[in-house]
Amino acid sequence: MNVESAYLNCLAFFGVGGAHPGGMQLTKSILSREKIVGTTKILDVGCGTGQTAAYISKKYGCHVTAFDCHTVMIEKAKKRFRSLQLPVVTCYGIAENLPFEDGSFDMILSESVTAFTDVSQSIPEFKRVLKPNGILLAIEMTLENSVTEAELAQILHCYGVKQLLNEAGWRAHFQKAGFKQVLSENFKLHPDAQNMCHALDFSLSKNIDPSYFHILHQHQCLSMMYKDILGCRIFRCQ
Ligand SMILES: C[S@@+](CC[C@H](N)C(=O)[O-])C[C@H]1O[C@@H](n2cnc3c(N)ncnc32)[C@H](O)[C@@H]1O
């Protein structure tokens, strides 16, 4: 797939692992609250370079499928699983049309992914491929304060997202897709948390176009500028 978001291309070329608010620390914490055993089937949708999928496979020894629409991301994830000799299944496609049978997974993780998709299609797809009592864990960008039209346009453009939802908006989409229980937690970002220079896991592509350094810089500036508007929520839907 040709990814239109310059921001996502930037993450792919720099190969930023844990490219979601809270990083691996938050991932480990939310997973530690769940019952995961050897037979659990987990889909890491929008797996990026595969840091979380590798962690789950290693720690829990369960079935992990790592899925993404970006060929560079999937290649970097594959390389990681190969070098760690982990039996993670990789799969390429879009969240809006998942190539899996109904009821395939016990759990889906979406770490800063669903916000980039067309939620009216992707969230029903998550529900479809989950087993009847399956759990969706989503860490997603959330609108926490009102914005002007111009600010909204700038944010949508910078991230290449199709919509920017507040807590009620997310909840409505999850419920409409059939999730009966939707729990949401506000995750307070450290002011410096969006600064990717602090990420510990990089897998750089060769010959990155200099324009991507500019995009990275623009992202850092915007996330500081909108730090009171853009928040992050952890949703647990069942
Ligand atoms: C911000 S990154 C997060 C990557 C990873 N979850 C992490 O935390 O490091 C968003 C990821 O979602 C993927 N993505 C965006 N839109 C997608 C879609 N419609 N279908 C599948 N993957 C998508 C991107 O390619 C990218 O790898």
The ligand as a Tripos MOL2 file, in Angstrom:
@<TRIPOS>MOLECULE
LIG
   27    29     1     0     0
SMALL
NO_CHARGES

@<TRIPOS>ATOM
      1 C1          2.2700    5.4660   14.9330 C.3       1 LIG1
      2 S1          2.6970    3.9610   14.1540 S.3       1 LIG1
      3 C2          2.6310    2.8300   15.5120 C.3       1 LIG1
      4 C3          3.3710    1.5430   15.2260 C.3       1 LIG1
      5 C4          3.3550    0.5200   16.3690 C.3       1 LIG1
      6 N1          2.0280    0.1480   16.7790 N.3       1 LIG1
      7 C5          4.1360    1.0760   17.5340 C.2       1 LIG1
      8 O1          3.5460    1.3880   18.5670 O.co2     1 LIG1
      9 O2          5.3610    1.2000   17.3760 O.co2     1 LIG1
     10 C6          1.2240    3.5580   13.2530 C.3       1 LIG1
     11 C7          1.3200    2.2500   12.4710 C.3       1 LIG1
     12 O3          0.0310    1.9320   11.9380 O.3       1 LIG1
     13 C8          0.1690    1.5280   10.5940 C.3       1 LIG1
     14 N2         -1.0920    1.8430    9.9230 N.ar      1 LIG1
     15 C9         -1.6250    3.0660    9.6990 C.ar      1 LIG1
     16 N3         -2.7870    2.9720    9.0350 N.ar      1 LIG1
     17 C10        -3.0060    1.6430    8.8510 C.ar      1 LIG1
     18 C11        -4.0440    0.8980    8.2110 C.ar      1 LIG1
     19 N4         -5.0870    1.5140    7.6600 N.pl3     1 LIG1
     20 N5         -3.9450   -0.4470    8.2040 N.ar      1 LIG1
     21 C12        -2.8750   -1.0710    8.7770 C.ar      1 LIG1
     22 N6         -1.8620   -0.4210    9.3820 N.ar      1 LIG1
     23 C13        -1.9260    0.9240    9.4250 C.ar      1 LIG1
     24 C14         1.3440    2.3310   10.0760 C.3       1 LIG1
     25 O4          1.9310    1.7860    8.9250 O.3       1 LIG1
     26 C15         2.2620    2.3270   11.2930 C.3       1 LIG1
     27 O5          3.1100    1.2160   11.2960 O.3       1 LIG1
@<TRIPOS>BOND
     1     1     2 1
     2     2     3 1
     3     2    10 1
     4     3     4 1
     5     4     5 1
     6     5     6 1
     7     5     7 1
     8     7     8 2
     9     7     9 1
    10    10    11 1
    11    11    12 1
    12    11    26 1
    13    12    13 1
    14    13    14 1
    15    13    24 1
    16    14    15 ar
    17    14    23 ar
    18    15    16 ar
    19    16    17 ar
    20    17    18 ar
    21    17    23 ar
    22    18    19 1
    23    18    20 ar
    24    20    21 ar
    25    21    22 ar
    26    22    23 ar
    27    24    25 1
    28    24    26 1
    29    26    27 1
@<TRIPOS>SUBSTRUCTURE
     1 LIG1         1 GROUP 0 **** ****
